[in-house]
Amino acid sequence: MMPVIRIGEETWERLKKWAEPLVDTPDDALRKILDAADEHLMRSKVASPKVDKVQAIGHVSDEKPRRGKKVPQQAFNDPILESLYELGGRGYASEVLATVGRKMKHLLGDYDHQALPSGDIRWQKTANWARYWLTKRGFIKAESERGVWELTEQGKKAIASKKS
């Protein structure tokens, strides 16, 4: 069962400004707001980075990274859609990821560039998860050939509306 929240009329009107009429659900609008907030937080952290005492003296820490060191998955949504749009609506995963990497280089830190035990690069794995959820939300085709990412009509409309 999904949780139910109640919001005031003023908040409802503000929420509608984030939604594309007849396309976005209230959940989509809230997700857009949260994505923007996450991106804002990441930019402010990049603008004034904090240095761990352990890192400052050159030692490697065995500690699990604190929350916030990794660029959040939602921050990849727009760069993925924009990259696909710029590539003509479809592209091989490697070329999409290369474009996304260029778009997000100002946000990606050392932690994001680390290799995972699987050998994958952390930010690329996160981008793949973002792609998965964009597929579930109907912005990227699920039935494209293996290794190809492709915008749906909904994805094309969503990104075209942001470009105009």
VENCORZI-V931468 format. One record per residue. PHI is phi in whole degrees, -180 to 180 (999 if undefined). Layout:
PHI, PHI
This chain:
999, -79, -69, -113, -122, -113, -131, -76, -61, -62, -64, -59, -64, -65, -62, -64, -66, -90, -104, -90, -54, 65, -122, -88, -89, -56, -62, -62, -64, -63, -63, -62, -64, -65, -61, -64, -65, -60, -64, -61, -62, -65, -65, -69, -71, -70, -68, -134, -67, -97, -106, -67, -58, -64, -70, -63, -98, 90, -91, -92, -94, -89, -67, -66, -59, -71, -56, 104, -77, -97, -64, -66, -55, -62, -67, -86, -55, -64, -59, -66, -63, -63, -63, -62, -60, -67, -88, 86, 99, -157, -173, -68, -51, -63, -75, -66, -63, -63, -67, -61, -59, -67, -67, -106, -58, -71, -99, -81, -102, -57, -60, -65, -89, -73, -82, -83, -54, -73, 99, -70, -83, -53, -66, -69, -65, -64, -63, -64, -67, -62, -60, -57, -72, -65, -67, -63, -86, 90, -93, -125, -67, -86, -97, -67, -61, -57, 84, -113, -105, -144, -70, -86, -61, -62, -66, -63, -65, -62, -76, -64, -68, -74, -74, -90
